[in-house]
Amino acid sequence: MFGKLLGKKSELIGQIMINAGMVNHHELRHALKIKRKEGGYIGATLIKLGYISKPDLTSALQEQLSHSIVPVSSKDLDTPQATEFYRLQTNVKFALFSDEPVKALMFTSSVPREGKSMTAAYFALVMANVMEKRTLIVDADLRHPSLDAHFGLNFPFGLCDVLVGSKTLEECIQNTEIRNLKILSCGTKPPNPAALLASKKMKSLVSQLKEKFDLILFDSSPIFPVADASILSANVDAAILVIQAGATRRKFVQRALDVLKDSNIKVLGSVLNRVEEQEMPGYSYHGGYR
């Protein structure tokens, strides 16, 4: 009966909040009635009514996102989505493995929800397979980590635990089912992400990883609204900016590029994400996909 009151997305996020003890059934029903009258989103309505806080909503949205992620696997190497990353690999491989190689590459976006984590995951998949290089992907989005979900893993320790000294690097690096690809998850979420990324231990860790791997890919936070990505950029060799087609405003992209330029980091290029095939010129080879 309760499920009938909710749309598909609201049902999931509402159930997440109930399971976590953030709201009860009565409060959620009340919020849904208000939402129907006034419009907007259920999360904003719950905050307006004082039933949940903004951190509660953020936590629930992260949980909802993890439910919607289909883990990346070696089977994806032959999918239409992977085809675009073969092209990306071809475009950047000369920069990655030149006389002055890029060994530490950061994926970022101007604002949240542009698909940077999935982009980094697919790129790691293709690079590890095609180039046959020892590849490590690191979840450096310490506020909203998601790489574990993207690879179908659930490991409690990772980058943050190494940086605070509670675990060794060897204890935290995980194998994936993809040949040549390992992952260093975020681990225990810290209260001070920016301070950890700016620490001497982080700089030392990146140097250590460069000795162990041919290529290290960092999934960083978006450039806005926090400074984590620009802080991390001081420890990497180059960056790729992910842009969501038809959604990201031009001024945010330009500001993001300005931030990266001010950080003196090489920008290898950008990835235009979530482009509908019918919007592209030429003829159709694959069926429609995003």
C-alpha positions as CSV (number, residue, x, y, z in Angstrom):
1,M,0.0,0.0,0.0
2,F,2.8,2.4,0.9
3,G,4.5,1.8,-2.4
4,K,1.4,3.1,-4.3
5,L,1.9,6.5,-2.8
6,L,5.3,7.0,-4.3
7,G,6.8,7.3,-7.8
8,K,9.6,4.9,-8.7
9,K,12.4,7.3,-7.6
10,S,10.6,8.5,-4.6
11,E,9.8,5.0,-3.5
12,L,13.4,4.1,-3.5
13,I,14.7,7.2,-1.7
14,G,11.7,7.2,0.7
15,Q,12.4,3.6,1.6
16,I,16.1,4.4,2.1
17,M,15.1,7.2,4.5
18,I,12.7,4.9,6.4
19,N,15.3,2.1,6.7
20,A,17.8,4.6,8.0
21,G,15.4,5.9,10.6
22,M,15.4,9.4,9.1
23,V,11.6,9.6,8.7
24,N,8.6,7.5,9.5
25,H,5.7,6.5,7.2
26,H,3.4,9.2,8.5
27,E,6.0,12.0,7.9
28,L,6.8,10.7,4.4
29,R,3.1,10.6,3.4
30,H,2.6,14.1,4.7
31,A,5.6,15.3,2.7
32,L,4.3,13.7,-0.4
33,K,0.9,15.4,0.0
34,I,2.7,18.8,0.3
35,K,4.9,18.0,-2.7
36,R,1.9,17.2,-4.9
37,K,0.3,20.6,-4.0
38,E,3.4,22.7,-4.2
39,G,5.6,20.8,-6.7
40,G,9.3,20.4,-6.3
41,Y,11.3,17.5,-5.0
42,I,10.5,15.2,-2.1
43,G,13.9,15.8,-0.5
44,A,13.4,19.5,-0.5
45,T,9.9,19.2,0.9
46,L,11.2,16.9,3.8
47,I,13.9,19.5,4.6
48,K,11.3,22.3,4.5
49,L,9.1,20.5,6.9
50,G,12.0,19.9,9.3
51,Y,11.8,16.1,9.0
52,I,15.4,15.6,7.7
53,S,18.5,17.7,7.4
54,K,20.6,18.4,4.2
55,P,23.2,15.8,5.3
56,D,20.4,13.3,5.7
57,L,19.3,14.0,2.1
58,T,22.8,13.8,0.8
59,S,23.3,10.4,2.4
60,A,20.1,9.0,1.1
61,L,20.8,10.3,-2.5
62,Q,24.2,8.6,-2.3
63,E,22.5,5.3,-1.3
64,Q,20.0,5.7,-4.1
65,L,22.8,6.3,-6.6
66,S,24.6,3.1,-5.5
67,H,21.4,1.1,-6.3
68,S,21.3,2.5,-9.9
69,I,24.9,1.8,-10.7
70,V,25.6,-1.3,-12.9
71,P,29.2,-2.5,-12.0
72,V,31.8,-2.2,-14.7
73,S,33.3,-5.6,-15.8
74,S,35.4,-7.1,-18.5
75,K,32.2,-7.9,-20.4
76,D,31.8,-4.2,-21.0
77,L,34.8,-4.1,-23.3
78,D,32.6,-5.1,-26.3
79,T,29.8,-2.7,-25.6
80,P,29.0,0.5,-27.6
81,Q,29.8,2.6,-24.6
82,A,33.3,1.2,-24.4
83,T,33.9,2.0,-28.1
84,E,34.0,5.7,-27.2
85,F,36.7,5.0,-24.6
86,Y,38.8,3.2,-27.2
87,R,38.8,6.4,-29.1
88,L,39.7,8.4,-26.0
89,Q,42.5,6.0,-25.3
90,T,43.8,6.5,-28.8
91,N,43.7,10.3,-28.4
92,V,45.5,10.5,-25.1
93,K,48.0,7.6,-25.2
94,F,50.8,9.6,-26.7
95,A,50.6,12.1,-23.9
96,L,50.4,9.3,-21.3
97,F,53.4,7.4,-22.5
98,S,55.6,10.0,-24.2
99,D,59.2,11.0,-23.2
100,E,57.6,13.0,-20.3
101,P,54.8,10.6,-19.5
102,V,51.6,11.4,-17.6
103,K,51.5,8.7,-14.9
104,A,49.0,10.4,-12.6
105,L,45.8,11.5,-14.4
106,M,42.8,13.2,-12.7
107,F,39.2,13.0,-13.8
108,T,37.1,15.9,-12.7
109,S,34.0,17.9,-13.7
110,S,32.9,21.5,-13.1
111,V,29.9,20.5,-11.0
112,P,28.4,17.3,-9.5
113,R,26.5,14.6,-11.4
114,E,28.3,14.9,-14.7
115,G,29.3,11.3,-14.9
116,K,33.0,11.7,-14.1
117,S,33.2,8.5,-11.9
118,M,31.7,6.3,-14.6
119,T,33.9,7.9,-17.2
120,A,37.0,7.2,-15.1
121,A,35.9,3.6,-14.5
122,Y,35.4,2.9,-18.2
123,F,38.7,4.6,-19.1
124,A,40.5,2.5,-16.5
125,L,38.8,-0.7,-18.0
126,V,40.0,0.1,-21.5
127,M,43.5,1.3,-20.6
128,A,44.2,-1.7,-18.4
129,N,43.0,-4.1,-21.2
130,V,44.3,-2.4,-24.4
131,M,47.6,-0.9,-23.2
132,E,48.3,-3.8,-20.9
133,K,49.8,-1.4,-18.3
134,R,49.7,-1.8,-14.6
135,T,46.8,0.5,-13.9
136,L,45.4,1.7,-10.5
137,I,42.2,3.7,-10.2
138,V,41.9,5.8,-7.0
139,D,38.7,7.1,-5.4
140,A,39.8,10.6,-4.4
141,D,36.3,12.0,-4.2
142,L,36.4,11.8,-0.4
143,R,33.1,13.5,0.1
144,H,31.0,11.3,-2.2
145,P,32.9,8.2,-3.1
146,S,31.4,5.8,-5.6
147,L,34.1,3.7,-7.3
148,D,33.4,0.7,-5.1
149,A,29.9,0.6,-6.4
150,H,31.1,1.1,-10.0
151,F,33.2,-2.0,-9.7
152,G,30.8,-4.0,-7.6
153,L,33.0,-4.0,-4.5
154,N,32.4,-3.2,-0.9
155,F,35.7,-2.8,0.9
156,P,35.9,-0.7,4.2
157,F,39.4,0.5,3.9
158,G,41.2,2.7,1.3
159,L,43.0,5.9,0.5
160,C,41.9,7.8,3.7
161,D,43.0,4.9,5.9
162,V,46.4,4.9,4.3
163,L,46.8,8.7,4.7
164,V,45.9,8.7,8.4
165,G,48.2,5.7,9.0
166,S,45.7,3.2,10.2
167,K,46.3,0.8,7.3
168,T,49.1,0.1,4.9
169,L,48.9,0.6,1.2
170,E,49.2,-3.1,0.6
171,E,46.2,-3.7,2.9
172,C,44.0,-1.3,1.0
173,I,44.7,-1.9,-2.7
174,Q,42.2,-4.3,-4.1
175,N,42.2,-6.6,-7.2
176,T,39.4,-6.3,-9.7
177,E,38.3,-9.0,-12.1
178,I,39.8,-6.9,-14.9
179,R,43.3,-7.9,-15.9
180,N,46.0,-5.3,-15.0
181,L,43.5,-3.2,-13.0
182,K,43.5,-2.6,-9.3
183,I,41.5,-0.1,-7.2
184,L,42.2,2.0,-4.1
185,S,38.8,2.9,-2.7
186,C,38.1,6.0,-0.5
187,G,37.9,3.9,2.6
188,T,36.8,5.6,5.9
189,K,35.3,8.9,5.0
190,P,37.2,11.7,6.8
191,P,35.9,14.9,8.5
192,N,38.6,16.9,6.7
193,P,38.9,15.8,3.1
194,A,40.8,18.9,1.9
195,A,43.4,18.7,4.6
196,L,44.1,15.0,3.8
197,L,44.5,15.8,0.1
198,A,46.8,18.7,0.9
199,S,49.0,16.7,3.3
200,K,52.6,15.8,2.7
201,K,51.5,12.2,3.1
202,M,49.3,12.5,0.0
203,K,52.2,13.8,-2.0
204,S,54.4,11.0,-0.8
205,L,51.8,8.4,-1.5
206,V,51.4,9.6,-5.2
207,S,55.2,9.3,-5.6
208,Q,55.0,5.8,-4.1
209,L,52.2,4.8,-6.4
210,K,54.1,6.0,-9.5
211,E,56.8,3.5,-8.6
212,K,54.3,0.6,-8.4
213,F,52.1,1.4,-11.4
214,D,52.4,2.5,-15.0
215,L,49.2,4.6,-14.8
216,I,47.2,6.0,-11.8
217,L,43.8,7.4,-12.5
218,F,42.2,9.6,-9.8
219,D,38.5,10.1,-9.6
220,S,38.4,13.5,-7.9
221,S,35.6,15.7,-6.5
222,P,34.0,18.2,-8.9
223,I,35.8,21.6,-9.1
224,F,32.8,23.3,-7.6
225,P,31.6,23.9,-5.0
226,V,34.6,22.6,-3.0
227,A,38.4,23.1,-3.5
228,D,39.4,19.4,-3.3
229,A,40.0,18.9,-7.0
230,S,42.3,22.0,-7.3
231,I,44.2,20.7,-4.2
232,L,44.6,17.3,-5.7
233,S,45.8,18.7,-9.0
234,A,49.0,19.7,-7.3
235,N,50.0,16.1,-7.0
236,V,49.0,14.8,-10.5
237,D,50.4,15.3,-13.9
238,A,47.3,16.1,-15.9
239,A,43.5,16.3,-15.9
240,I,40.5,15.4,-18.1
241,L,37.4,17.4,-17.6
242,V,34.1,15.6,-17.9
243,I,31.1,17.7,-19.2
244,Q,27.5,16.6,-19.3
245,A,26.0,17.3,-22.7
246,G,22.9,19.6,-22.6
247,A,23.1,20.2,-18.9
248,T,26.3,21.8,-17.8
249,R,26.3,25.6,-18.2
250,R,29.0,27.1,-20.4
251,K,30.1,29.5,-17.7
252,F,30.8,26.7,-15.2
253,V,32.9,24.8,-17.8
254,Q,34.9,28.0,-18.5
255,R,35.4,28.7,-14.8
256,A,36.5,25.1,-14.2
257,L,39.1,25.4,-17.0
258,D,40.3,28.7,-15.4
259,V,40.7,27.0,-12.1
260,L,42.7,24.2,-13.7
261,K,44.8,26.7,-15.6
262,D,45.5,28.6,-12.4
263,S,46.6,25.3,-10.8
264,N,49.3,24.9,-13.5
265,I,48.0,21.5,-14.4
266,K,48.0,20.2,-18.0
267,V,44.5,19.6,-19.3
268,L,44.6,16.8,-21.8
269,G,41.1,17.5,-23.0
270,S,37.5,17.0,-22.1
271,V,34.9,14.3,-22.4
272,L,31.4,15.2,-23.5
273,N,29.2,12.8,-21.6
274,R,25.7,11.5,-22.1
275,V,25.3,12.6,-25.7
276,E,22.2,11.2,-27.4
277,E,23.1,9.4,-30.6
278,Q,20.4,11.2,-32.6
279,E,22.2,14.5,-31.7
280,M,25.4,13.3,-33.5
281,P,26.1,13.9,-37.2
282,G,26.5,11.0,-39.7
283,Y,24.8,7.7,-39.8
284,S,23.8,5.3,-37.0
285,Y,26.0,2.2,-36.5
286,H,24.9,1.2,-33.0
287,G,21.4,1.3,-31.6
288,G,20.5,4.3,-29.5
289,Y,22.4,4.6,-26.3
290,R,23.6,7.2,-23.8
